[in-house]
Amino acid sequence: MGRYQSESRFYLHIQLTGIEPPIWRQMVVPGAISLHTLHKMLQVVMGWENSHLYLFRLTINKKTMVYGLPDPDWDNADMRIRDSRRTKLDATVWAEWLKLTYEYDLGDSWIHQITIEKIEHLQDENRNEDSFWMTPRCLAGGRACPPEDVGGISGYTSFLEALRNPKHPEHTRLRQWVGASYDAELFSVQQANSALAILD
C-alpha cells in the first residue's frame, strides 16, 4: 500500500491561488503515476474530500492541454479532455519550468498552482530493484484547506469572518456546519502522510 515503482521523483509545490495567507503544500511523488493518481494524492494532502470533478491544465507554447475524467454528460466542443487515468505525470510534465494547474470543484473553482521544484532521475549506478520503489510524502505545508462547498474564494472569506467573530449572526450555524475541530491555521504533515500511506 502506498508504494510505487518509478525511475523519477517529482518535487512539487502546490498553492491555492487567490488566498492570503497562502494555503500550500510541498510533496515528492513518483513520476510514473497517472495524473488521476496525482489527483487522489492532492486530495489527501490538501484535505479535500474528493466529492467533485477536477481538471489539470498544462500550457506549452500557448497551447493548453486539459486532463480529467471524460464525462459524456459534460462534453464541451471547445475543450478536449484527455483521460487523466491514461496520462503519466512524467510523460506530461517533463521539465522543471513547466507549470501545471489543478482545478478542483468546477463550481467553487479551487485553482491550485503546481510548480515543479525538482525532477530527480535515478542514475545508472543507483539502479537496483529496491531503488525503483518509493512512497509519496508530504514534506511541508501551511494552513488547512477551505471546507467543501463553502462557495469558492468569496464564500471562504465570508466564512472566515463569521468564524472569527462570535457576535457574527452566522457564527454559531457555520461553526456547527464545519465542526468543532476545524482550524483554518492548522495543517499536519504527519496526518497527510498517514493518509497517503493508505491511499489505494
C-alpha positions in Angstrom: 0.0 0.0 0.0 1.2 3.5 -0.8 4.5 2.4 -2.7 5.1 3.0 -6.4 7.7 1.9 -8.8 9.2 4.8 -10.8 12.5 5.9 -12.3 11.9 9.5 -11.4 10.7 11.6 -8.5 8.9 14.9 -8.8 9.2 17.5 -6.0 6.1 19.6 -6.2 5.0 22.9 -4.6 1.2 23.3 -4.6 -0.6 26.5 -3.7 -4.2 27.5 -3.7 -4.5 30.7 -5.8 -6.3 33.9 -4.6 -5.9 33.2 -0.8 -3.7 35.1 1.7 -2.0 34.0 3.8 -1.3 31.2 1.4 -2.6 27.6 1.7 0.2 25.4 0.3 1.9 22.0 0.4 5.2 20.6 -0.7 5.4 16.9 -1.7 7.5 14.4 -3.5 5.7 11.9 -5.8 6.8 9.2 -8.2 6.9 10.3 -11.9 5.4 7.1 -13.1 1.9 7.7 -11.6 -1.1 8.8 -13.6 -2.5 12.3 -13.3 -5.6 10.7 -11.8 -3.4 9.2 -9.0 -1.8 12.6 -8.5 -5.3 14.0 -8.2 -6.1 11.5 -5.4 -2.8 12.4 -3.7 -3.6 16.1 -3.9 -7.0 15.5 -2.3 -5.3 13.8 0.6 -2.5 16.3 1.3 -4.7 19.4 0.7 -7.5 18.0 2.8 -10.3 17.9 0.3 -13.0 15.1 0.3 -12.9 14.0 -3.4 -16.5 14.7 -4.0 -16.3 16.9 -7.1 -14.9 16.9 -10.6 -11.4 18.1 -11.4 -9.2 19.2 -14.3 -5.5 19.5 -14.9 -4.3 22.1 -17.4 -0.8 22.3 -18.9 0.1 25.2 -21.3 3.1 24.7 -23.6 3.9 27.2 -26.4 0.5 28.9 -25.9 -1.3 25.6 -26.4 -3.3 24.3 -23.4 -3.9 20.6 -22.8 -6.7 19.6 -20.4 -6.8 16.3 -18.5 -9.5 14.8 -16.4 -12.1 12.1 -16.4 -14.0 12.3 -19.7 -17.8 12.7 -19.0 -20.3 12.3 -21.8 -22.8 14.5 -19.9 -20.2 17.3 -19.8 -18.8 17.2 -23.3 -17.6 20.6 -24.4 -17.0 21.1 -28.1 -14.4 23.9 -27.3 -12.4 21.7 -25.0 -11.0 18.2 -25.5 -10.4 16.4 -22.2 -7.7 13.8 -22.2 -8.2 10.9 -19.9 -6.1 11.5 -16.7 -6.1 7.8 -15.9 -4.1 7.1 -19.0 -1.7 10.0 -18.7 1.5 9.6 -16.8 2.9 12.6 -14.9 6.5 12.1 -16.2 5.2 11.8 -19.8 3.2 15.1 -19.5 5.4 17.3 -17.3 8.9 16.6 -18.5 10.7 19.8 -17.4 11.0 21.8 -14.2 10.0 25.1 -15.7 6.6 23.7 -16.7 3.6 24.7 -14.5 0.6 22.5 -14.0 -2.7 23.9 -12.9 -5.1 21.7 -10.9 -8.8 22.8 -10.6 -10.9 21.0 -8.1 -14.7 21.5 -7.8 -15.6 23.2 -11.1 -18.4 25.1 -9.3 -16.4 26.6 -6.4 -13.4 26.5 -8.8 -10.4 26.0 -6.5 -7.3 26.6 -8.6 -4.1 25.0 -7.4 -0.8 26.2 -9.0 1.6 23.3 -9.1 5.3 24.2 -9.5 7.8 21.5 -10.4 10.6 22.4 -8.0 12.9 19.5 -9.0 12.8 16.3 -11.1 15.2 13.6 -9.8 16.1 10.7 -12.1 17.7 7.5 -10.8 21.3 7.3 -12.0 22.6 4.1 -13.6 24.9 3.4 -10.7 22.0 3.6 -8.2 19.8 1.2 -10.2 18.8 -1.9 -8.2 15.3 -3.4 -7.8 14.6 -1.6 -4.4 15.7 1.8 -5.6 12.7 2.0 -8.1 10.2 1.8 -5.2 9.2 5.0 -3.4 6.5 6.2 -1.1 5.0 9.6 -1.9 5.4 12.0 1.0 4.2 15.4 2.1 7.3 17.4 3.1 5.7 20.6 4.4 2.6 22.8 4.2 0.7 25.7 5.7 -2.9 26.2 6.7 -6.0 24.0 6.3 -7.8 23.9 3.0 -11.3 25.5 2.9 -14.3 23.3 3.8 -16.0 21.6 0.8 -18.9 23.6 -0.7 -18.1 26.8 1.2 -18.7 28.8 -2.0 -15.3 29.5 -3.6 -12.9 32.2 -2.5 -15.6 34.8 -1.7 -17.6 32.3 0.3 -14.5 31.2 2.2 -13.6 34.8 3.0 -17.1 35.4 4.4 -17.0 32.1 6.3 -13.7 33.0 8.0 -15.1 36.4 9.0 -18.1 34.8 10.6 -16.0 32.1 12.3 -13.6 34.6 13.8 -16.3 36.8 15.3 -18.5 35.1 17.9 -21.0 38.0 17.6 -21.5 37.4 13.8 -25.1 36.3 13.1 -23.8 33.3 11.2 -21.1 32.3 13.6 -23.0 29.5 15.5 -24.5 28.0 12.4 -21.2 27.9 10.5 -19.3 26.5 13.5 -21.8 23.7 13.7 -21.6 23.1 10.0 -17.8 22.9 9.8 -17.4 21.1 13.1 -15.6 22.0 16.4 -12.2 20.7 15.3 -11.9 22.9 12.1 -9.0 25.4 12.5 -8.1 27.4 9.3 -4.5 27.8 10.5 -3.8 24.1 11.2 -2.0 21.7 9.0 -0.3 18.4 10.0 2.3 16.8 7.8 2.1 13.6 9.9 -1.7 13.3 9.2 -1.2 13.9 5.5 1.5 11.2 5.3 -0.6 8.8 7.3 -3.4 9.2 4.8 -1.0 8.9 1.8 0.3 5.7 3.2 -3.2 4.0 3.0 -4.2 5.5 -0.4 -5.2 2.8 -2.8 
